[in-house]
Amino acid sequence: MTDLLIRNLDEHRELFARLDALAPEVRAAGQLMADALRRGRKIMFCGNGGSAADSQHLAAELTGRFIHDRKPLAAMALSTDSSALTCIGNDYSFADVFSRQVEGLGQAGDVLVGISTSGRSANVIKAVEAARGRDMQVIGLLGRDGGTLKALSDVAIVVPSPTTARIQEAHILIGHTLCGLIEELLGVGLSPA
């Protein structure tokens, strides 16, 4: 067990030492999200498994609070409504569970954050295509080589690792950084909560 912990920590440290190379993309994504919120638009998140959990986590940081006590920001995770997910999955297909929600809830100027460690999740790809059809902007929070989603994103943040667990660890750090950037760019909260 100790050997596994040491290996995991070594992989984590090695990857995180390289994440500063993603600073321009993270800054661009934070700006895009803050600009949308400033215009009264919303941020939508989607992903599968651990990425669904990250979607919910990050939406909660925006609708609740992250660092500063502030008004709620318009954000939602498309993985939270079990009735919609099972209805769409049953009546259409699992590949449609996010895209139909984007078609029904998304508006021009909104931002979709598609989270996928592979960049190849079929239902996230379809959600991005639906967002494009609604004049929404797209941020890809991705891993490995970025997959198909890299080219479909206005801003692609690609964590350069082949290991899903390490990518997910980096995604939550990047997600928290985006939440902090949004607060900073919107000029909200003068005192930490």
C-alpha positions in Angstrom: 0.0 0.0 0.0 2.8 2.4 0.8 4.4 1.7 -2.5 1.1 2.5 -4.3 0.8 5.8 -2.4 4.3 6.8 -3.3 3.8 5.9 -7.0 0.5 7.9 -7.1 2.1 10.9 -5.3 5.1 10.8 -7.7 2.8 10.7 -10.8 0.7 13.5 -9.3 3.7 15.7 -8.6 5.2 15.1 -12.0 1.9 16.0 -13.7 1.1 19.0 -11.6 4.7 20.4 -12.1 3.7 20.7 -15.8 0.3 22.2 -15.5 1.6 25.8 -15.5 1.8 25.3 -19.3 -2.0 25.4 -19.3 -2.2 28.9 -17.8 -3.1 30.7 -21.1 -6.0 28.3 -21.7 -7.2 28.4 -18.1 -7.1 32.2 -18.2 -9.0 32.3 -21.5 -11.7 29.9 -20.2 -12.1 31.9 -17.0 -12.5 35.1 -19.1 -15.0 33.4 -21.4 -17.1 32.2 -18.4 -16.9 35.5 -16.5 -18.0 37.4 -19.7 -21.0 35.2 -20.2 -22.1 35.6 -16.5 -21.6 39.3 -16.8 -24.0 39.3 -19.7 -26.6 37.4 -17.8 -25.9 34.1 -19.4 -25.3 30.7 -17.7 -22.6 28.0 -17.4 -23.6 24.4 -18.1 -21.4 21.5 -17.2 -21.5 17.9 -18.4 -19.4 14.8 -18.0 -19.7 11.1 -17.1 -18.7 9.3 -13.9 -16.0 11.2 -12.1 -16.5 14.0 -14.6 -20.2 14.2 -13.8 -19.2 14.6 -10.1 -16.8 17.3 -11.1 -19.6 19.0 -13.1 -21.8 19.0 -10.0 -19.0 20.2 -7.8 -18.1 23.1 -10.0 -21.7 24.2 -10.6 -22.2 24.2 -6.8 -19.1 26.3 -6.3 -20.7 28.9 -8.6 -24.3 28.8 -7.4 -23.1 28.6 -3.7 -19.9 30.2 -3.0 -16.3 29.4 -3.7 -14.0 31.9 -1.8 -16.1 35.0 -1.5 -19.6 35.5 -0.1 -21.5 36.8 -3.1 -24.7 36.5 -5.1 -25.2 33.1 -6.8 -23.9 32.7 -10.3 -26.0 31.0 -12.9 -24.5 27.5 -13.3 -25.9 24.0 -13.7 -24.7 20.4 -14.1 -26.6 18.3 -16.7 -25.9 15.1 -14.7 -28.2 15.9 -11.7 -31.7 15.2 -13.0 -32.2 11.5 -12.8 -35.6 11.7 -14.4 -34.4 13.5 -17.4 -31.3 11.3 -17.7 -33.3 8.1 -17.5 -36.1 9.4 -19.7 -33.8 10.6 -22.5 -31.5 7.5 -22.1 -34.5 5.2 -22.4 -36.5 7.0 -25.1 -33.6 8.1 -27.2 -30.1 6.9 -26.2 -27.5 7.5 -23.6 -25.6 9.5 -26.3 -28.4 12.1 -26.1 -28.7 12.6 -22.3 -26.8 15.9 -22.4 -27.6 17.2 -25.9 -31.3 17.2 -25.4 -30.9 19.2 -22.2 -28.6 21.7 -24.0 -31.3 22.0 -26.8 -34.0 22.6 -24.2 -32.2 24.8 -21.7 -29.2 26.4 -23.5 -29.4 29.8 -25.0 -27.1 31.9 -27.3 -24.3 33.3 -25.2 -24.3 30.5 -22.6 -21.2 28.4 -22.0 -21.0 24.6 -22.0 -18.1 23.1 -20.2 -17.6 19.5 -21.5 -15.5 17.4 -19.1 -14.0 14.2 -20.5 -10.8 12.5 -19.5 -10.5 11.0 -23.0 -12.0 13.8 -25.1 -14.0 11.1 -26.8 -17.3 10.7 -24.7 -20.1 10.4 -27.3 -22.7 12.1 -25.1 -20.4 15.0 -24.4 -19.5 15.4 -28.1 -23.3 15.5 -28.9 -23.8 18.1 -26.2 -21.0 20.2 -27.7 -22.6 19.9 -31.2 -26.0 20.9 -29.7 -24.3 23.9 -28.0 -22.8 25.0 -31.3 -26.2 24.9 -32.9 -27.5 27.3 -30.2 -24.6 29.8 -30.5 -23.2 28.8 -27.2 -19.5 28.9 -26.4 -17.7 25.7 -25.5 -14.9 24.9 -23.1 -13.4 21.4 -23.1 -11.8 20.2 -19.9 -10.0 17.2 -21.3 -7.2 14.7 -20.9 -4.8 12.6 -22.9 -4.5 14.2 -26.3 -7.9 16.0 -26.1 -9.6 13.6 -28.4 -12.4 14.7 -30.7 -13.5 17.4 -28.2 -10.3 19.4 -28.5 -11.1 20.6 -32.0 -14.8 21.2 -31.1 -14.0 23.5 -28.2 -13.5 27.3 -28.2 -11.0 26.8 -25.4 -9.5 23.3 -24.8 -7.7 22.7 -21.6 -6.0 19.4 -22.1 -4.3 17.7 -19.1 -1.3 15.8 -20.6 -1.6 12.5 -18.9 -2.6 8.9 -19.9 -3.9 8.2 -16.4 -7.6 8.9 -15.7 -7.1 9.4 -12.0 -4.4 11.9 -12.4 -6.4 13.7 -15.1 -9.4 13.9 -12.7 -7.1 15.3 -10.0 -5.9 18.0 -12.3 -9.4 18.7 -13.5 -10.6 19.6 -10.0 -7.6 21.9 -9.5 -8.3 23.6 -12.8 -12.0 23.8 -12.0 -11.3 25.5 -8.7 -8.9 27.9 -10.4 -11.7 28.7 -12.9 -14.1 29.5 -10.1 -11.5 31.7 -8.4 -10.8 33.5 -11.8 -14.5 34.1 -12.3 -14.8 35.7 -8.9 -11.7 37.8 -9.5 -12.8 38.9 -13.0 -16.3 39.7 -11.8 -14.9 41.7 -8.9 -17.1 40.0 -6.4 -16.5 39.6 -2.7 -14.1 41.7 -0.9 -13.6 39.3 2.0 -13.1 35.5 2.0 -15.9 33.5 3.3 
